[in-house]
């Protein structure tokens, strides 16, 4: 029998985000496709990592992370997320939030189980569950208001459903799930006895009158929620790969063992840098960060509106979905490539966030850029000829 790829590999493809990044590099364009935050790393984070290297903190850590970081995360979870977590038994530091989700899936899900994704979804959530032979089920968020109902949830659940992913603030839509929606999800999860996986990596990026609520902070969600987050976005350290999960010990033990098997540990000195940042940076830092990104959001949304690519103004995160229907092309990939060739600005085709045809008239743009880069991207978009 000839050698071949695994069966699971057949359902996994390179992320469209990476594809558009490569296409952007080919033409020397401005990359608003990939969520690479390039606005600078806070000094306490850099200083903490450098001190750790100089002090010799360069070896393997405990499988669930250095105690300094686990304690810092537990303190932050209590004050910001309103979740009590034991740093010795309920916090697992992993290789980014994507690594934390992968470990949780390996620990808690069996092949053939189903996990519900809200659509538009983040492609790494989909590919992660496919990689562990889990079946995705979809709940559409209606455009442009990004709403859903209990009926929508009930249509997706079956006897094989074991979990639901809640990404809030959401990539790619910028949706921030409100308290009423989270209580609805809590009732649904309890009724069907589901794990609730969360992705809260953009928890510090909320705009206007919205605020972040961690699903695990709801009393009825505490025992079933795997809270996942990290500091890649808030500290602009996407390449450091420092994320974490927080959950009850009965789940955290195996998640930690899997983390040890797959990653051994997250980089030790970088863990110390993140711990220093959590400890030293005050709420003023996060408020200023939010204010800066609101201005960036308003800048790109205004431009998109002016050129006829109507934006779905995000409540959080640092992405915006825009109506690509005025652009020529048979699908969202052709529309995104037309835009790149005409303006030198790369976005992500909407099909990357849908399992069907739902995203063919959408393009996602990332506005986590230095102001001069974002301004140049907007100037290029404003020259668009339709």
N, C-alpha and C positions, 0 to 999 in steps of 0.2 A: 504494500500500500504506500502511495506517495506521501511524503511529508506535507503537512498543511497547517494553516493557522488554526487556532482553537475555534470552536463554534461561537463562543462569546465574542470573539474578535470581529465576527461578521456584522455585529450590530453597533460597533464603535467606529467612529470616524473622527478625523481631525476637526477640532472646533473651528467653526466659521470665523470666529474672532481671530484665531491665529492665521487663518487663510488670508483674511483681509489685511492683517498686519504685514504679511509677506508681500502682498500686492502693493501695499502702500510704500514699502521700502523700495520696490522696483522702480517707482516713479518719483521717489524722493518727496513724497507727500506728507501731509500732516495727519497723524494717526489719531483719529477720534473713535477708533474701533475698539482697541484694547483698553481695559480699565487699569492702566498704569498711571498711578497718581504720581506726578512729578513736581509737587509743590514744596518739597524740602522736608528733611527729617528733623524733628525737634532735637535740640542740643542735648537735653538730658538722656535721650535714647542713645545717641551716638556716644556720648561720654560714658554711659554705663557699659556699653559693649566694649569700648576700648579699655576701660579699667579692668573688665573681666578677662580680656585677653592678656593684659600685662600681669594680672594676678594669677594666671595659670589656670583659669576656669575653661579648659579646652578639652576635657575628657568626656566620656559618656556620663549622662545624667541618669537619675532614676527613670524608670520607664515612663512615668507620668509627668516628668519635668522637675526642674529645680524647685526646692521648697520656697525660695524667695519669690519666684513667679507664681507658684500655686497660691501662696498666701495673698499676693497682690491681686490676683484674679478673684479670689474669694471675697476680699474686701470690696473690690469694685462691684462684684455681683450683688452684694448686700446693699450698697449705697445707691448704685445706679439702676440695676435691674430688679431690685426688690426680691432677690432670691437668696436664700440661705444655703450655703454649700460648705462642707467640711473640706479644707484644702488638702488634707491627708488621704481622703478616701473618695471624694466626689468631683475632683478636678483632674482632667487629663490634658496635658500640653502635647500638641501634635504638630505635624508638618503642614501648617496652615489650616484654615478652616475646611478646605477641601480634603485634606488628610484626615481631619477629625471626623468628617462625615463618612469617609470611606471606612475608617475603623469602626464607626458605629454600625454601619450597614453590615460589615463582616461579622460583627459580634451579635447582632440582634435579628438579622433576617436570614431566611433560608431560600434556596433556589425555588422559584415558582411563587413565592410570596408577591404581593402587590403593594405598591406605594403610590399614593395620590400626589400629583404635582399640579399646582395652579399654573394655568397657561395664559400668557406667555411665561415660560419657565427659563431658568438658567441652564445652559447646556451641560455644565459639569454635574449638576444634580442628576440629569437624565443619564449621562454616560456612566456616572458612578453606580447607579442602581443596575444599569445594564451589565456593568463589569462584574457584578456579584450575582448575575442571573436572576434578578428580580424584575418583575413586570410593571411598567409604568401605567398608571391610569390618570386621566386628565380631567380637570375641572376648569372650564374656560372663565376668564374674567372678562366681562362684557366691556367693550370699548364704546366711548372713551372714559367712562366713569370707573372702570375696573371693579365692578361689583359682582357678587355671586350670592346664591341663595342656598338654603338647606336642601332644597330640591336638587340643585346642581350637585351637591355633595352626595346625596343619596343615589343619584344616577350612576356615580362612579364606583361606589363600594360594592364588593362582593364578599363571599365567604373566605376568599383568599387574601383579602386586603389586611395588611398588618401595620401600615404606617401612613402618615401624611407629612409632607414637607411644607413648612411655612417659612417663606423668605420675606423678612420684614426688617427694614425697608427693602423693597424688592428690586432685584436685577432681573429683567431689563426695564421694568415699567416705572420704577420709582414709587410704587404703591406702598403706603404705610397702613398696615392692618389696624383698624380701630378697636376699641374695647368691645363693642357690640359684636363685631365680626369674630373676635377671638373667643368670646363666650359661646358663640354659635359653633365654632370649631371644637371647643372644649366639650360641649354637649354631644356633638357628633362623635368625637373620639372616644368618649366614655361609653356611649351607646354601643359602639362597635369594637370596643377594647383595642384601640390602636395606639402605637407609639406616635408621638409628635416630634419630628425632627425639625429643628429651626436653623435658619441661617440668618444671623444678626450682625454680619460683618459691617453693615452700614448703619449701625445703631446710633452713631453720633451725628449722622447726616439727615436731619429732618428740617423742614422749612415751613414757613407761614405759621399756621395754628396747629400743626400736627406735632405729636410727640411719640417717642418710641415706647411701646409696652412689650415686655418680654412675655411670650405665651406661658413660660414656666412659672411666672409670678402669680398666675391665677391659681387659687388653692386647689381647684379640681384638676389642674394640669400637672401638679408638682411631681407625682409619682411616675408619669408616663412621658415626660418631656425630656428630650436630649437637646440642651441649649448649646448651640455652636456659634463661635465667633472668633475674633482675633484682632490684631492691630495692624494688619497690612495696609488698610485704608486710612485709618485715623492717624497713623504715624508715617505714612508714605514709605512703607518698607515691604512692598509686595514681594521682593526677592528674598526676604529673610526667612519666610515660611514659618511663622510663629502663630499658631492658632490653638484652639482649645475646645473641649466639650465639658459640660457640667451636667450631672445627672445623679440619681440615687446610686448609692454604693453597689447595689445588686446589679446594676447595668455597667457602672463605671469600671468595676474590676476587670471584666472581660474586654471592654473597650481598651483599657490600658494594656492588657496582655497582647491584644492584636496590634496595638500601636508599637509595642516593643518588637513584635515579629516583623512588621512591615517597614518601620522607620528607625527602630532602635531608640532614637530620641531626636528631638529638635536641636538645632545647633546651640551648644551650651552658652557661649558668650553672648549670642544674640538673645537668648532667653533673659540673661541678666540686663541687657539693654532695654528690653521691653518692661521688665520689672521696675527698672529705674524710672522709665517714662510714666508708668502707671502711678508710681509713688510720688513723683515730683510735680507732674503737671496738674494744675488745678482746673476747676470747672471753667475758669476764664479762657483757658486754651481751647476747650471744646466749643464754647460759645463763639469765640472768634473764628474758629475753623468753619462752623456752621454759617456764620455771616458771610465769610469769604465765598463759600460755595453757593450760597443763595444768589450772590451777585453774578457768579459764573453761569448759574442756571438761567437767570433772567436775561443775561447777555445772549446766550445761544438760542433760547426760546424766542426772543424778539427777532433774531435774525431769521430763524426758520419760518416764523410767521410771515415776515416781510417778503420772503422769496417764494411763498406758497407751499412750503412743506410743513403743514400745520402740526404743531407739537402737542403731545399729551403731557401737559406740564406736570413734572414729577413732584410728589410730596416729600420724597426722600431719596437717598443714594445719590449717585452723580452720573446718571444716564438719563437720556430723554428719547422716547420713541416718537418718530415723526412720520406723518402721512407721506408716503412716497408715490402715491398714485399719479401725480403730475409728471413724474419722470418716465421717459421711454424705457421699454423693456418688457419682456414676457413675464418676468418674475422678480422677486426682490433682489436676487443676486445680480441680474442684468441691470437693474435700476441702480444698485450700489456701485457697480463697475462704471456705469455711465457717469455717475456723480464724481467718482474718483478721477476719471479721465478728463472731465470738464473742469474740475475745480482743484484737484489735488488733495481733496479731503476724503478720508476713508471713514465709512461707517459700517455697521454690521447688518447684513440682510436680515429682514424680519423672520425669514423662514428658519433661522437658527434657533428661534424661541417657540416654535410651534411644531406639532407632530403632523399637522395637515396643511391646508392652504391658508390658514388664518393670518399668517404674517407676510403674505406676498406683496402687500402694499405698505410695508413698514420698513424703516431703517432706524437702527439705534446709534446714537452718538454719545460719546463719553466727554464730559466737560471738566474732568479732573486734570486740568492743564494750567501751567503758568499763564498769567493774564496776557502776556505778549503773544504767546503761542495761540491761545484761544482767540484773541483779537484778530490775528492773521487768518485763522481758519474761518472766522466769521466774514472777514473782508472777501475771502475767496468765494465763500458761499453766496455772498451778495452780488457777485458777478455772474451768477448762474443764469443762463439763457434757456428759457423753456418755450 
